[in-house]
Amino acid sequence: MERFKKNLASELSAASEVGHDWGRIPDLFSFLSNLILRANVEALYGEHLLRICPTFCQDFWNFYKAFPNISKGLPRWLVPSSYQARDEMHKNFDRWRTWCSENYNWDNDGLRDIEYEPIWGTQYVRKMIQRHEALGLSNNGVAVVMLGYFFVYVHVHSLSRSTFALLFRHEGCRSEKRPRDRCLPNTVLWQTPFPQLCG
């Protein structure tokens, strides 16, 4: 949680849309969702996934939009762009996993039980991948599982909770009858201490 909060504060500070003056962000939910996604990716998967796969976030949103077509079982020939979006995410996870395997120091026993390190990210992610490899899943099979876990995590836990926690952290948003008409200083989100999002 601390790593996520630090990453999110860093993302907010670096966002060109956030300044010290009053302003409007046309689509606040999308703006925050992208920042939260980036902060989560780095907190879970380490410091290199977004560098190795620079289109990862956009590829994920493409897949997110395409998921209803895939989940209905529509054939690839009917909705090829939906399946292409899924394939891109599989390639991203496979590319990142290959890079991690080649760059991680497997001989360093001190890294074995460490909770987080910059190559793989969390110990949970590294061990999850190792479990599926040990089960004999193909490279594509591991990528499929990784996308499934990531999709569920983002869809169920991360974005909606974090976005609305940040939005409603400010007293003005809770008391307004029509908060969409209220214009808050852009600095409100990153000057206010982040709430404990998961309790």
C-alpha positions, -999 to 999 in steps of 0.1 A, spaced: 0 0 0 28 24 9 45 17 -25 12 23 -43 6 56 -25 41 68 -32 38 59 -69 4 76 -71 17 108 -55 46 108 -79 23 102 -109 0 131 -97 30 154 -92 43 146 -127 10 151 -145 10 182 -167 -27 186 -160 -20 192 -123 -8 226 -114 -11 251 -86 -39 271 -102 -76 263 -105 -85 244 -135 -107 218 -151 -99 183 -162 -125 173 -188 -126 136 -178 -114 133 -142 -123 96 -140 -101 87 -170 -74 110 -158 -73 94 -124 -77 59 -138 -46 62 -159 -25 75 -130 -38 48 -107 -32 21 -133 4 32 -137 9 34 -99 -5 -1 -95 16 -16 -123 48 -3 -108 38 -13 -72 29 -49 -83 52 -56 -112 83 -35 -105 100 -6 -121 106 -20 -156 73 -32 -171 62 2 -183 96 9 -198 98 -25 -215 62 -23 -227 56 15 -232 21 9 -246 11 -13 -217 -15 11 -202 -32 19 -235 -31 -18 -245 -48 -26 -212 -76 -1 -218 -81 -14 -253 -84 -49 -239 -107 -36 -211 -131 -22 -237 -128 -54 -258 -134 -78 -230 -173 -79 -233 -169 -92 -269 -144 -119 -258 -164 -129 -228 -195 -135 -249 -176 -160 -269 -179 -140 -302 -157 -156 -328 -124 -139 -338 -135 -133 -373 -165 -112 -361 -145 -90 -336 -109 -93 -347 -99 -60 -330 -111 -74 -296 -88 -104 -299 -59 -83 -312 -62 -62 -280 -60 -94 -259 -31 -107 -280 -12 -74 -274 -16 -78 -236 -3 -114 -238 27 -102 -258 33 -75 -232 33 -99 -203 54 -124 -222 80 -97 -232 82 -84 -196 85 -119 -181 112 -129 -205 131 -97 -197 127 -103 -159 140 -139 -162 171 -127 -181 179 -98 -157 170 -112 -123 199 -125 -102 186 -161 -96 218 -169 -76 212 -142 -50 195 -161 -21 189 -127 -4 163 -119 -31 144 -151 -27 123 -140 3 124 -102 -2 89 -87 -4 97 -64 -33 125 -58 -57 126 -37 -88 129 -65 -115 99 -87 -107 81 -63 -83 63 -81 -55 74 -115 -43 38 -126 -49 40 -119 -86 74 -136 -90 62 -167 -71 29 -168 -89 47 -169 -122 71 -196 -109 41 -217 -98 25 -216 -132 58 -223 -150 63 -253 -126 29 -266 -136 41 -268 -172 22 -239 -187 35 -226 -220 48 -191 -223 15 -181 -237 -3 -200 -209 16 -180 -183 8 -147 -201 -29 -157 -202 -30 -163 -165 -11 -131 -158 -36 -111 -178 -65 -128 -160 -51 -120 -126 -43 -84 -136 -77 -78 -151 -95 -90 -121 -73 -70 -97 -78 -38 -117 -114 -43 -124 -126 -54 -89 -102 -37 -65 -81 -10 -78 -95 17 -101 -130 24 -88 -121 23 -51 -90 44 -55 -106 70 -79 -137 75 -57 -116 76 -25 -95 104 -40 -125 123 -53 -145 121 -21 -116 128 1 -122 165 -4 -151 177 18 -164 199 -10 -171 169 -32 -192 152 -5 -213 182 3 -221 194 -32 -254 185 -48 -238 185 -82 -200 180 -77 -194 178 -114 -201 215 -116 -176 223 -88 -141 233 -98 -115 223 -73 -79 234 -72 -58 208 -90 -35 206 -60 -62 192 -37 -56 156 -48 -19 155 -41 -17 178 -11 -43 159 9 -29 128 26 -40 97 8 -67 77 27 -62 41 35 -78 26 4 -79 -10 15 -87 -18 51 
